[in-house]
Amino acid sequence: MVAMTFTVTAVSGLLAFFQPFSILVVGLHALMGFVFIGLIFGHVKQNFRGMRRSFRSRYVIGALLVTILLVTLFLRRPKPIRMIQGLSHNVGAALDRFEMRDSGMRYNYTPAPNYKLQLDVRAGERYDTDTPPEIAIWLENQSAYHIKTLHSSQSTEELPYWSWKVEEYENAKLEWEALEEDEQEFHAVAGATPNSSFDPADYILPERNTEPFYLNIEVNEANDSNEFHTDQPSVIYKVEIDNQFPKSFQVLDIVGYSKYDPDEEAWYAYYPDGTLTSSLKLIDSALLTIER
């Protein structure tokens, strides 16, 4: 029983780290963690007499010291630990918080204690909270390159524009990592600009960047047909955030719907041309609040 519980806890922990946030996976991991703690407590209680001598072992003391060291490192988060955490595809509960409500959804992102983004998306008349549409929220730099996904649905095939942006981002990271260390240092010096960074804070925080950046939403309801489309394309909303001219409240605007250009082999946001109907009613409004 202990071994099986440990296996489920370990596997769900790996899934929670390497995959986008899923309340089912995180909930399973937390629940099995409590079960595992209970089983260990019962095991120690039942075998306490035989284990007392083990508690005095130098190996136990060493394990305790190593555990304290690891906990301290993860709490203080030095650069190597931040690099490890950066491998995670989970949005991160320490910085991000996503809430579903009857009226829509709320998303909080805090890249620094003195800077907080809060996005409130109000559901439209075609938004079903029981079976909500697919949605992705992400940040882009001034050059419109993806820098961080804040939230994405479990099914991403319905969000082609965001998926293509992420693929561009991942390819750029792989190319950068493939460069020799001295070449990376040369590029970093030659192009001393935040656009060569993969740290989202370099684009968001006013003390690190003076250029505007963007917050985007892509939303899509699967199998949503009308007289023009067998399945209406996803709709993209966008807002520019300029720390040089700070605003506390900003409303996202529709910038278009997703459409693939085979000549360019890229996805673009084409301005709504009258062929979209119910897909424009999934979101009533999206309000961004920034506390600096």
C-alpha positions as CSV (number, residue, x, y, z in Angstrom):
1,M,0.0,0.0,0.0
2,V,2.8,2.4,0.9
3,A,4.7,1.6,-2.3
4,M,1.6,2.1,-4.5
5,T,0.7,5.4,-2.8
6,F,4.3,6.6,-3.2
7,T,4.2,5.7,-6.9
8,V,1.0,7.7,-7.5
9,T,2.4,10.6,-5.5
10,A,5.6,10.6,-7.5
11,V,4.0,10.3,-10.9
12,S,1.4,13.0,-10.2
13,G,4.2,15.2,-8.9
14,L,6.1,14.8,-12.1
15,L,3.0,15.5,-14.2
16,A,2.3,18.6,-12.1
17,F,5.8,19.9,-12.8
18,F,6.3,19.2,-16.5
19,Q,2.7,19.8,-17.7
20,P,0.5,22.9,-17.7
21,F,-1.5,23.5,-14.6
22,S,-4.3,20.9,-14.0
23,I,-6.5,21.0,-11.0
24,L,-7.1,17.2,-11.3
25,V,-3.4,16.4,-11.3
26,V,-2.6,18.8,-8.5
27,G,-5.6,17.7,-6.5
28,L,-4.7,14.0,-6.9
29,H,-1.1,14.8,-5.9
30,A,-2.2,16.6,-2.7
31,L,-4.7,13.9,-1.7
32,M,-2.3,11.1,-2.2
33,G,0.3,13.1,-0.3
34,F,-2.0,13.2,2.8
35,V,-2.7,9.4,2.4
36,F,1.0,8.8,2.2
37,I,1.7,10.8,5.4
38,G,-1.0,8.8,7.2
39,L,0.5,5.5,6.0
40,I,4.0,6.5,7.1
41,F,2.6,7.6,10.5
42,G,0.9,4.2,11.0
43,H,4.1,2.4,9.9
44,V,6.3,4.3,12.3
45,K,3.8,3.8,15.2
46,Q,3.6,0.1,14.6
47,N,7.4,-0.4,14.3
48,F,8.6,2.3,16.7
49,R,10.4,0.0,19.0
50,G,12.5,-1.5,16.3
51,M,13.2,1.8,14.7
52,R,14.4,3.7,17.8
53,R,18.0,2.7,17.3
54,S,17.8,3.8,13.7
55,F,16.9,7.3,14.8
56,R,20.3,7.7,16.5
57,S,22.1,6.7,13.4
58,R,24.5,9.2,11.8
59,Y,22.7,8.5,8.5
60,V,19.4,9.8,9.9
61,I,21.2,13.0,11.2
62,G,22.8,13.4,7.8
63,A,19.5,13.0,6.0
64,L,17.9,15.5,8.3
65,L,20.7,18.1,7.6
66,V,20.3,17.5,3.8
67,T,16.6,18.0,4.1
68,I,17.0,21.2,6.0
69,L,19.5,22.5,3.4
70,L,17.2,21.6,0.5
71,V,14.2,23.3,2.1
72,T,16.3,26.4,2.8
73,L,17.5,26.5,-0.8
74,F,13.9,26.3,-2.2
75,L,12.7,29.0,0.1
76,R,15.5,31.4,-0.7
77,R,15.4,30.5,-4.4
78,P,19.0,31.2,-5.6
79,K,19.6,31.4,-9.3
80,P,20.3,27.6,-9.8
81,I,17.0,26.8,-8.1
82,R,15.1,29.3,-10.2
83,M,16.6,27.7,-13.3
84,I,15.3,24.3,-12.2
85,Q,11.8,25.8,-11.4
86,G,11.9,27.5,-14.8
87,L,11.8,24.0,-16.4
88,S,8.3,23.6,-15.1
89,H,5.3,24.0,-17.4
90,N,3.1,24.6,-14.4
91,V,2.1,28.3,-14.0
92,G,3.3,28.2,-10.4
93,A,1.0,28.7,-7.4
94,A,3.5,30.9,-5.7
95,L,3.2,33.6,-8.4
96,D,0.0,32.8,-10.2
97,R,-3.6,32.1,-9.2
98,F,-6.4,31.2,-11.4
99,E,-10.0,31.2,-10.3
100,M,-13.2,30.1,-12.1
101,R,-16.4,31.9,-11.2
102,D,-20.0,31.9,-12.3
103,S,-19.4,35.3,-14.0
104,G,-16.2,34.2,-15.7
105,M,-12.7,33.9,-14.4
106,R,-9.9,35.8,-12.6
107,Y,-6.2,35.4,-13.0
108,N,-3.5,36.9,-10.8
109,Y,0.2,37.1,-11.7
110,T,2.8,38.7,-9.4
111,P,6.3,38.7,-11.0
112,A,7.5,40.8,-8.0
113,P,6.2,41.9,-4.6
114,N,5.7,45.5,-6.0
115,Y,4.0,44.5,-9.3
116,K,0.8,42.6,-9.6
117,L,-1.3,41.9,-12.7
118,Q,-5.0,40.9,-12.3
119,L,-7.1,39.9,-15.2
120,D,-10.9,39.6,-14.9
121,V,-12.7,38.0,-17.8
122,R,-16.4,38.4,-17.7
123,A,-18.3,35.6,-19.4
124,G,-20.5,36.4,-22.4
125,E,-23.9,35.0,-23.2
126,R,-22.4,32.0,-25.1
127,Y,-19.9,31.2,-22.3
128,D,-21.0,28.0,-20.5
129,T,-19.3,27.7,-17.0
130,D,-20.1,24.0,-16.9
131,T,-18.3,23.3,-20.2
132,P,-16.1,26.4,-20.6
133,P,-14.4,27.2,-23.9
134,E,-10.7,26.6,-24.5
135,I,-8.7,29.6,-23.5
136,A,-5.0,30.7,-23.3
137,I,-3.6,33.8,-21.6
138,W,0.0,34.8,-22.4
139,L,2.5,37.7,-22.5
140,E,4.4,39.0,-25.5
141,N,7.3,41.4,-25.8
142,Q,7.3,44.5,-28.0
143,S,8.3,42.4,-31.0
144,A,5.2,40.2,-30.4
145,Y,7.2,37.2,-29.3
146,H,5.8,34.9,-26.7
147,I,7.5,35.3,-23.3
148,K,5.3,33.5,-20.8
149,T,2.0,31.6,-20.8
150,L,0.0,32.5,-17.8
151,H,-2.8,30.0,-18.3
152,S,-3.9,27.5,-20.9
153,S,-6.6,24.9,-21.2
154,Q,-5.8,21.2,-21.2
155,S,-6.8,20.8,-24.9
156,T,-4.6,23.1,-27.0
157,E,-5.5,22.0,-30.5
158,E,-8.4,24.5,-30.5
159,L,-5.9,27.4,-29.8
160,P,-3.7,27.4,-32.9
161,Y,-2.5,31.0,-32.6
162,W,-1.2,30.6,-29.1
163,S,0.2,27.1,-29.8
164,W,2.2,28.5,-32.7
165,K,3.5,31.4,-30.6
166,V,4.7,28.9,-27.9
167,E,6.4,26.7,-30.6
168,E,8.3,29.8,-31.8
169,Y,9.4,30.5,-28.3
170,E,10.5,26.9,-27.6
171,N,12.5,26.8,-30.9
172,A,14.2,30.0,-30.0
173,K,15.2,28.6,-26.6
174,L,16.6,25.5,-28.2
175,E,18.6,27.5,-30.7
176,W,19.9,29.7,-27.9
177,E,20.9,26.7,-25.7
178,A,22.6,25.1,-28.7
179,L,25.1,28.0,-29.0
180,E,28.4,27.7,-27.3
181,E,28.7,29.6,-24.0
182,D,31.1,32.2,-25.4
183,E,28.7,32.8,-28.3
184,Q,25.8,33.4,-25.9
185,E,27.9,35.9,-24.0
186,F,28.8,37.7,-27.3
187,H,25.1,37.9,-28.3
188,A,24.1,39.1,-24.9
189,V,26.6,41.9,-25.1
190,A,26.2,42.8,-28.7
191,G,22.4,42.9,-28.4
192,A,22.1,44.2,-24.9
193,T,18.3,44.4,-25.0
194,P,15.6,42.7,-23.0
195,N,14.4,41.0,-26.2
196,S,17.2,38.5,-25.9
197,S,16.1,37.4,-22.5
198,F,13.9,34.4,-21.6
199,D,13.1,35.8,-18.1
200,P,9.5,37.3,-18.2
201,A,10.4,39.7,-15.4
202,D,12.9,41.4,-17.8
203,Y,9.9,42.6,-19.9
204,I,7.4,43.3,-17.2
205,L,9.1,45.1,-14.3
206,P,9.6,48.9,-14.9
207,E,13.1,48.8,-13.4
208,R,14.2,46.3,-16.0
209,N,12.4,47.4,-19.1
210,T,11.1,50.6,-20.5
211,E,9.5,49.1,-23.6
212,P,5.8,48.2,-23.9
213,F,4.7,44.5,-23.7
214,Y,1.4,42.8,-24.4
215,L,-1.2,40.6,-22.7
216,N,-3.2,38.3,-25.0
217,I,-6.2,36.0,-24.7
218,E,-7.2,33.4,-27.3
219,V,-10.6,31.8,-26.8
220,N,-12.4,29.1,-28.8
221,E,-15.5,27.0,-28.4
222,A,-15.1,23.6,-30.2
223,N,-17.7,22.6,-32.8
224,D,-19.2,26.1,-32.9
225,S,-20.5,26.2,-36.5
226,N,-22.4,28.9,-38.3
227,E,-23.4,29.7,-41.9
228,F,-19.8,30.7,-42.8
229,H,-17.7,28.2,-40.8
230,T,-18.1,24.5,-40.0
231,D,-16.2,25.4,-36.8
232,Q,-15.7,29.1,-36.0
233,P,-12.0,30.0,-35.5
234,S,-10.6,31.2,-32.2
235,V,-10.8,34.9,-31.3
236,I,-7.8,36.9,-30.0
237,Y,-7.9,39.8,-27.5
238,K,-5.0,42.0,-26.8
239,V,-3.8,45.0,-24.7
240,E,-0.6,47.0,-24.6
241,I,1.0,47.6,-21.3
242,D,3.4,50.6,-21.2
243,N,5.2,51.2,-17.9
244,Q,6.4,54.6,-19.1
245,F,2.7,55.7,-19.2
246,P,1.2,53.5,-16.5
247,K,-2.5,52.9,-16.3
248,S,-4.2,51.1,-13.4
249,F,-7.1,49.8,-15.5
250,Q,-7.1,48.6,-19.1
251,V,-9.7,46.8,-21.3
252,L,-8.6,44.2,-23.8
253,D,-9.7,44.7,-27.4
254,I,-10.5,42.2,-30.1
255,V,-7.6,42.1,-32.6
256,G,-8.9,39.3,-34.8
257,Y,-9.5,35.6,-35.3
258,S,-6.9,32.9,-35.9
259,K,-6.1,32.1,-39.6
260,Y,-3.2,30.1,-41.1
261,D,-1.1,31.6,-43.9
262,P,0.3,28.6,-45.9
263,D,2.7,30.9,-47.8
264,E,4.3,32.2,-44.6
265,E,3.7,29.0,-42.7
266,A,2.4,31.0,-39.8
267,W,-0.7,31.8,-37.9
268,Y,-2.0,35.4,-37.8
269,A,-4.8,37.4,-36.1
270,Y,-7.1,38.5,-38.9
271,Y,-9.6,41.3,-38.0
272,P,-13.2,40.0,-37.7
273,D,-14.8,40.3,-41.2
274,G,-18.4,39.6,-40.4
275,T,-18.2,35.8,-40.6
276,L,-18.0,35.4,-36.8
277,T,-21.1,35.2,-34.8
278,S,-21.5,33.3,-31.5
279,S,-17.7,33.1,-31.0
280,L,-17.7,36.8,-30.4
281,K,-20.1,36.3,-27.5
282,L,-17.9,33.9,-25.5
283,I,-16.3,36.9,-23.6
284,D,-18.3,39.9,-22.6
285,S,-15.2,41.9,-21.5
286,A,-11.7,41.5,-20.1
287,L,-10.3,44.0,-17.7
288,L,-6.6,44.2,-16.7
289,T,-5.8,45.8,-13.3
290,I,-2.1,46.6,-12.5
291,E,-0.8,47.4,-9.0
292,R,2.6,49.0,-9.1
